[in-house]
Amino acid sequence: MDSLSELLGLPDGEKIARGLIHTPAEIAQQPGTWLSTFQLFKERQAELAEFLVQAGIGKSSASATTVFLIGAGTSDYIGHALAQLLRKCWGCEVLAVPSTDLLTQMDELIVPGKKYFWISFSRSGDSPEGVAVLERAHQKYPEIRHLVISCNAGGRMIRDHAGQPGVLTVCLNDSVNDRGLAMTSSFSNMLVFGQCVAHTDDAAYEPVLQQLVAAAKSLMPQAAGCAAELGKYLYTKVCFVGSGPLRAIARESALKVMELTAGKVITLSESALGLRHGPMAALDDNTLFVCFLSGDRRVQPYELDLLQEIGKKKLVNSRVIVSGSEFSIDDSFAERHLAPAGTAAVADEYRPAVDVIFGQLLGLFFSLQWNLKPDCPSPNGAISRVVQNVSIHS
C-alpha cells in the first residue's frame, strides 16, 4: 500500500483521534470527482453558453469585455490558475482579482464605461468578503454580469443570488464541499469547472480531462510516498516555484503547507526568474525546494538553470521536480522527480489540478509529522474553515 492508502485504511476511531476523517479522502477522491464535475458542466453547457454570449464573451464577440476572476485565499488562486487559459480561449482581457482587494478598492479597480464579467469562486459561498463584494457590485454596478461557482448550495453567494437578473449560479456536487479545514478537492473541482467553461463552445476539453484524470491517478501514489518520506525531515521552510499558470499552484501549495502545519513550516513561492530578485536569500539547509517544471520549451530552460544554480551553491536540503513528462533528470537538477504518466502533451494551462496534488500531500504528511490534526490543524484557532470575524464597513 502507498502512504495515502495506509491513512485511508486506518480504523475510524484512529482517524477521528488523529484528525484524518476528511482531508486524506478529499485529496484521494479528486480524479473521480473531476469526471462528475464535467458531467455537471455538460448538463448546464447550453445554459452557460447562452449566458456567456449575453455577457459578451467569446472570440466571435465584438464587445471588449474584461473578465474578473474573484475569490479569497485558495479561491483566488483558482483565478490565477485559469486566467491564461481563459484569455487564450476567449480572446479578451482576463484578470484574477482577490475579493479581499475588491472589497476595499472596488471603485479604483472598475474603469468607468468598460464592460465587465465577473466569475466568483467560493467553497462555502459564505466568505464575508465574497458575499459583501457581490452585494456591493449589484448596488453600484448593476450592469455587471456574474457567474458564481461554489460547493455549498446553502451558502449566501448561491442562496441570495440564484435567479437574480444578470447572475448565473453553479453549485458543484456536495461531495467536493470539503469538510476539512484546508481546501483540496473543492479547489481542483472549481478549477476543472473553470476549464470546462473556457471550452463551452467546443468539445476540445473532454480528451484533455481524461488525460488529467489518468495523470492524477498515476501521480497520487508516487507523490504520497515522496511526501511521507520528506515529512520525516521536519523541514522548517519550503519554497515552491512555478511559472505562468503553475505559479498559482506554487502559491496554493505554499498555502496548503503553511495551513496544515499551523505555520510551523514557513513557506514562500515565486516564479523561477523572480526568485533570484531577493527571495533566494531565504533558502537554507533546512529548506525543501519544489519546482513545478513547465512543459513550455521557452520557459523550462530558465527553471532548469535555477535548479542547477541552487544545487551548485548547496542552498537547500533537497530539490523536487514535478513535471508533465518523463525525461532524464540527474542530481544536478533535483534529488527527486515526480512525473505523472500521460501529461507530456498537456499544456501548462491544464496541469494545475494535477500538479497541486503534490502540494496538498506535502501539507498532509508534514502536518502529521508535526503532531497536528490535518482536519483541524490550527490548535489556537488562528484560522478556521470559513473566515470569521470580518466586519464589513460601509
N, C-alpha and C positions, 0 to 999 in steps of 0.2 A: 504494500500500500504506500502511496505517496503521502507526504506530510499533511496535506489538506484533507485527504480521505481519512487519515487517522483521527483528525479532530472531528470530522463529521460522524465517525463511527463510535465516539465516546458515549457512555450511558447518559441519559438525560439528566440524572442527578448531578453528574460531574460537569456537564455543560452548564447547568444553572449555577453551580458553585463557582465556576471559572469565568462566567460571563461569555459563554460560547454558544448560546442558543441561536442567535441570529446571524452574526457577522460572517462566520465561515460559510454558512449555507447561502447567504446572499451573494457572496463572491462566487461560489461554485455554480450557482444557478444561471449565471449570466448568458452563456451561449444559447441555452434553450429559450430563455425569456426573450432574446432578441427576435427569434422567429415568431413568437406570439405578438410582439410589438409590431413586427412587419405585417402580420395578419390584420391587426387593428388598423394600421395605416391603409391597407387595401380596402377595408370596409368603408373607410371615410375618404378615399382618394378623390372621388368625384366632387365631394363637398369641399375638400381642401383646394382642389384645382379651381373651382369657381370662385372661392374666397380670395385666392391669390390674384386672379385676374382682376377682381374688383379693387384689390389693393395696389394694382399697377405693377405686379411682379411678373417677371418672365422676359426673356430676351426679345420676344416679339412686342413687348410693351413699349409705347412711345413715351411714357412718363418716366421722369428721372426720380424714382422712389429711393429713399435712403432707409435701409433696414437697421434697426437696433436689436441686438440680441441681449436680453436682460436677465440678470439673476444675481444672487449674492453668494459669495464663497464658492463652493463646489459648483453651484448652478451657474455662476458667472463663467467658470472655466469651460462649461459646455459651449457657451457662445464663442469663446476664444478658439475652441477646437473646431467649430463649424464655420467660422467667418470666411476662411479662404475658399472652402468648398462652395458655399452659397454665392460668394462673389463670382466664382467661375461659372456656376450653373445659371445664375440669374442675370449676370451682366450688369449689376448695379452696385452701388456702394453699400457695404455691409460692415457694421461696426459692433464690437462687443462692448457694451456699456453697463457697468455694475449698477444694480438698483440702488446700492448704497451711495453712488455718485449722483444718480438721477434725483434721489430724494432731496439732496441739498443744492444741486446745481441744474435743475431741470431747465430753467429759463435760459441759462447760459449754453446749454447743450442743444437746444432747439433753435434752428435758424428760421426766422420768420419767412413765410412764403414757400418753404420747401415741403415736399410731400414725404410722409414717414409711414413706415410699417414696423410695428414692434412685435417681437416674439419673446414672451416671458417664460422662463423655466423655473420651476419650484417643486421640490419633492413634496413638501407638506401643503403648499398653497396657503400657508399661514405666516410666512415670513413677514414681520411687521413692515419692513421696508418695501417689499414687493407689493403688499396689499395697499400701502399708502401711495406708492407711485402710480398704480393703476387708477386709484380713486382720483388723484390729483390730475392725471392726464385726461381723464374723462371730463373733469370740470373745466380745465384750462385749454385743452387741445382736443375738443370732441371730434375733429376731423381725422385724427389718427386711428387707423385700424389696428386691431390687436389679435394675435394668436397666443393663447395661453396654454402651456403644456405642463401638466402636473401629474403627480402619482396619487393624489388624495382627493377623492370625489367630495369629501366633506370640508375641504379647505376653502377659505373665503375667496381665494382667487378664482376657483371654479364655481362655487355656490353663488357668489354675489354677482358674477358677470355672465354666466351662461344665459344665452338668449338676448343679451343686450345688443342694440344696433352697432354694427361695426366690430363685433367681438366674436371670435370662434374659440371655444374651449375644447381641449382634448385631455381626457384623463386616461392614463395608462392603466394596465391591469393592476389590481391591488397587490398582487404577488411581488411587484417591484417597488412598492411603497415601503422601503427598508425600515425595519423596526430597530436596528442597531443605531447607535449614535452617528457613526460615520456613513456617509452616502457611498454606496458601492454599485449595486445593480440599478438603483434609481438613476445614478449618474450615467451609466453606459446606455440604459434604455432610453432616456430622454435624448441622449446624443444620437443613438440609432434612429429614433423617430425624426430628429432634425435632418439626418442624412436622407431619410425617406422623403421628407418634404422638399429637399433640394431637387429630387427627381420625380416630382408629382406629375410632370408632363411626359415622362418616358419610362421605359422598362429596364433601364441600364443598371439599376441598383440591386435587383434581386440576385444576380450571379455574384456580385461583389459581396453581398451579405452572406451568401453561402460560403464563400471563401473565408470571411471573418469568423463565422461560426466554427468552421474546421480549424482555423488557426488558433482560436481561443481554447478549443478542446486540446489541441496539441501543446499549447503553452502552459496550461494550468498545472499539470503535474511537475514539469521541469522547473517552472517558476516557484512553485511551492517548496520543492526540495531546496532550491537555491536560497530562497528567503529564510527558511528554517535554519539552514546551515549558517548563513550570515548573521542571523539573530544571536547566535551563541557568542559573538564577539563583543556584544554590548557597546556598539558604536555610540558615540555622543554627537556625531554630526553625519548627515547625509546630504550630498549635493547631487541634484538632478539637472541634467542638461538635455535640451531638445530644441529643434529649430522649426519654424513655421507652425503648423498645427500641432506638432509634437511638443512644442514649448508649453502649450496648455497642459499637456499630460505631465510634463516635468513639474509644473506648478501644482497640479492636482495631487501628484504623488508626494510632493513635499508636504502638502497639507495633510494627506492621509497619515503619513508617518508621525507628524507633529501631533495631530489629534489623538491618534491611537496610543501614543506614548505619553500623553499628558505633558508634552513639552520637554520630557527628559532627553529626547533626541532633537537637537536643533537642526533645522533643515533650511536649505536655500535652493533656489532654482534660477537658471539663466539660459540664454542661448549659447551656443558654442563660441561664437565670436564675442559675445558680451561678457563672458566670464573673465577674460583677461583684463577687462577695464575696471579692476578693483576687487570684485568678489573672490577672485582666486586667492587673495590674501587670507581668506578664512579656512582654506584647506590645510589639514594637518594629518599626523599619522594615526589619528583616531577617526578619520573621515572615510565613509564609503562613497564612492563616486559612481553614479549611474548615468549612462548616456543612451537616450532613445535615438538610435542611429538612423538618420534619414536614408531613404532609398533613392533620393534625388541625386543624380551624379554631379549636379552643380553644387550641392550642399555638403554631401558626405565627406569630400576631402578635407574640408575645414574641421569637421568633427574628428576625423582620424588624426589630423595634425595635433589637435588639442589633447587627445588621448595619449599620443606618443610623448608630447611635451610633459604632461603630468607624470607619466611613467619615468621618463629620464630624470626629472627633478625629484622623484620619490616624494611627491607632495601628499599622497593619500595612502591609506592602508590597502585598499583594494578597489579595482575598477570592474564594472559590469556593463556589458553592451546588450541592449535589447534591440534586435534588428528585424527587418521584414524578410530577410533571406539568409540562407546559409552560405558563408564563404570563409575562407581561411583567415583565422584570427590568431595571432601569436601573442606572447606575453608583452610585446612592445606596445600593444593596443589595450589589452584587457586581460585580467585573470579569469574572467567568466564571460560566457557568451550565450545568450538565450535567443533562439531563432525559431519561432513557431513555423510549422510547415504550411506552405500554401499561400504565403502572402508576398512572394517575390515580385509578382506583377501588380500588387495592390498599391495605389498611390498613397503618399503620406496622409492626404486629406481623409482617408478612410480608416487609417490604422489606430486612431486614439482609443476606440473602445476595446481593442485587443491589448495594446501596449500598457494601458493603465492597470491591467490586472496585476502586473508585477509590483507596481507601487502599492496597490491595495494589500497584496500578500506580505510585502515588507512591513507595512503597518501592523498587520495582524500578528505576525510572528515576533516582531520587535516588542509589541505590546505584551505578549506572553512572557518574553524574556525579562521584561521589567516588572513582572509580577502584577500586571494590571488586568482588568477585565475588559476585553475588546468591545463587548456590547455597551458598556458604560465606563469608558476609560478615564473619566475625569473625576477622581475621588473628592476633590474640593469643590466640585460644582462650577468650575470656571466656565465650562461650555456645556451646552445641552443639545438635544436632538433638534429642537426648534428654538431659534434665538428668542430669548426672553428679555424683558425689562428695557425695551427700546421705546422711549417716549417720542411720540410724533408731534413735532412743533409746527405751528402754522407760520 
